[in-house]
Amino acid sequence: MELRVADMAANPYLLAAAIGAAGLDGLEKGSLPQPPCDRNMYDVSDPLVAEAVAAAPPLPADLPAALDSLDRSSAMRMGLGDEFVDSYLKLRRAHYLDYTSQLTAWEMQAYLDC
């Protein structure tokens, strides 16, 4: 198991609940942790690190993909509840749609003849 420190954008209560739900899911399924790794995973010049990085499943590339992953997660739905997950998804998708419907000053300067 690897648990990295989340950035300050994370809701600390939701973060703790999600970590707890993931842990409970692992216990219920009898998941076994991977062997410990004492290598610097940022050193891709190390052949074992490069191999591990290449084999790792990719993380979602953007917020919509991350929300779709949450939507499909039985562990989060079981641990947090379908009602909460559905409500959270609705809120975050609406926020993203609002965000992407705006033009920033940089976009106007770079792409529009203003």
C-alpha positions as CSV (number, residue, x, y, z in Angstrom):
1,M,0.0,0.0,0.0
2,E,1.2,3.5,-0.7
3,L,-0.4,6.5,0.8
4,R,0.9,9.9,-0.4
5,V,0.1,13.1,1.3
6,A,-2.8,14.9,-0.5
7,D,-2.5,18.5,-1.5
8,M,-4.4,21.2,0.3
9,A,-7.2,21.2,-2.3
10,A,-8.6,18.0,-0.8
11,N,-11.4,18.1,1.7
12,P,-9.8,16.6,4.8
13,Y,-13.0,14.9,5.9
14,L,-13.8,13.4,2.5
15,L,-10.2,12.4,2.2
16,A,-10.2,10.5,5.5
17,A,-13.5,8.9,4.6
18,A,-12.3,7.7,1.2
19,I,-9.0,6.3,2.7
20,G,-11.1,4.5,5.3
21,A,-13.5,3.1,2.6
22,A,-10.5,1.9,0.5
23,G,-8.9,0.2,3.5
24,L,-12.1,-1.5,4.5
25,D,-12.6,-2.7,0.9
26,G,-9.1,-4.2,0.9
27,L,-9.8,-5.9,4.2
28,E,-13.1,-7.3,3.1
29,K,-11.6,-8.6,-0.2
30,G,-8.5,-10.0,1.6
31,S,-6.2,-8.0,-0.6
32,L,-2.6,-8.5,0.1
33,P,-0.2,-5.5,-0.1
34,Q,2.6,-5.5,-2.6
35,P,6.1,-6.2,-1.4
36,P,7.9,-3.1,0.0
37,C,9.8,-1.0,-2.4
38,D,13.0,0.7,-1.2
39,R,13.8,2.4,-4.5
40,N,13.4,6.0,-5.5
41,M,10.3,5.8,-7.8
42,Y,11.2,9.1,-9.4
43,D,14.6,7.7,-10.7
44,V,13.5,6.2,-14.0
45,S,17.1,5.6,-15.0
46,D,16.8,2.6,-12.6
47,P,15.6,-0.3,-14.8
48,L,13.4,-1.8,-12.1
49,V,11.8,1.6,-11.5
50,A,11.3,2.1,-15.2
51,E,9.7,-1.3,-15.5
52,A,7.4,-0.7,-12.5
53,V,6.3,2.7,-13.8
54,A,5.6,1.3,-17.3
55,A,3.5,-1.5,-15.8
56,A,1.5,0.8,-13.5
57,P,-2.0,1.6,-14.6
58,P,-2.4,5.3,-15.5
59,L,-4.1,7.7,-13.3
60,P,-7.1,9.7,-14.7
61,A,-5.8,12.4,-17.0
62,D,-8.4,15.0,-16.0
63,L,-11.2,15.8,-13.7
64,P,-14.0,14.2,-15.9
65,A,-12.0,11.0,-16.1
66,A,-11.4,11.0,-12.3
67,L,-15.1,11.6,-11.7
68,D,-16.0,8.7,-14.1
69,S,-13.6,6.5,-12.1
70,L,-15.3,7.4,-8.9
71,D,-18.7,6.7,-10.5
72,R,-17.5,3.2,-11.3
73,S,-15.9,2.5,-7.9
74,S,-17.8,-0.1,-6.0
75,A,-15.5,0.5,-3.0
76,M,-16.3,4.2,-2.8
77,R,-20.0,3.6,-3.4
78,M,-20.1,1.0,-0.6
79,G,-17.9,3.0,1.8
80,L,-19.4,6.5,1.2
81,G,-22.9,5.5,0.1
82,D,-24.5,5.8,-3.3
83,E,-26.4,8.9,-2.4
84,F,-23.3,10.8,-1.4
85,V,-21.3,9.7,-4.4
86,D,-24.1,10.6,-6.8
87,S,-24.6,14.0,-5.1
88,Y,-20.8,14.7,-5.2
89,L,-20.5,13.7,-8.8
90,K,-23.4,16.0,-9.8
91,L,-21.9,18.9,-7.9
92,R,-18.3,18.4,-9.3
93,R,-19.5,17.8,-12.9
94,A,-21.6,21.0,-12.7
95,H,-18.5,22.9,-11.3
96,Y,-16.4,21.6,-14.1
97,L,-18.9,22.5,-16.8
98,D,-19.1,26.0,-15.3
99,Y,-15.3,26.3,-15.3
100,T,-14.9,25.1,-18.9
101,S,-17.5,27.5,-20.2
102,Q,-15.4,30.5,-19.2
103,L,-12.6,32.1,-21.2
104,T,-9.6,33.2,-19.3
105,A,-7.7,36.4,-20.1
106,W,-4.8,34.3,-21.4
107,E,-7.1,32.4,-23.7
108,M,-8.6,35.6,-25.1
109,Q,-5.1,37.1,-25.6
110,A,-3.6,34.0,-27.1
111,Y,-6.5,32.9,-29.4
112,L,-8.6,35.9,-30.1
113,D,-7.8,39.0,-32.2
114,C,-8.6,41.5,-29.5
